[in-house]
Amino acid sequence: MNRRDFLKMGIKAVIVVGGISAVSSQLSRNAYWGFVVDLTRCIGCGKCVQACRAENNVPEGEYRTWVERYQVTEDGKVIVDSPKMGEEGYAAHPPEIDTSNIKTGFF
């Protein structure tokens, strides 16, 4: 490879990397993040709830997410297994959020 080809390849690489960087920074500003759990692999350990708490800096003892397990019996009765039926969760005590600088306050 001669010097000219090497420089051409280097310039192309800089252009491509710069373009990727610009696109990725634009995507991160407009991103909405979610958390997906494969329920077929769930063993009921609650690590997903702990991970959410740790990632979002939720104080110990407070919950913004929880796992609810629904069972439908043969006679059609629905049994819900949830920590205190969600009474101490996010729905009952939502955090105060300054929504003046965003389009909506809903998640």
Residue pairs with C-beta under 8 A, 6 or more apart in sequence:
35 48
35 51
35 52
35 65
37 48
42 67
44 67
44 69
46 67
48 65
48 67
49 63
49 65
49 66
49 67
52 58
52 64
52 65
53 60
53 62
53 63
53 64
53 65
56 64
58 64
62 88
62 93
63 83
63 88
63 89
63 90
64 89
64 90
64 95
65 89
65 90
66 82
66 83
66 86
66 89
67 82
68 80
68 81
68 82
68 86
69 80
69 81
69 82
70 78
70 79
70 80
70 81
71 78
71 79
71 81
72 78
72 79
73 79
83 89
86 92
97 105
99 105
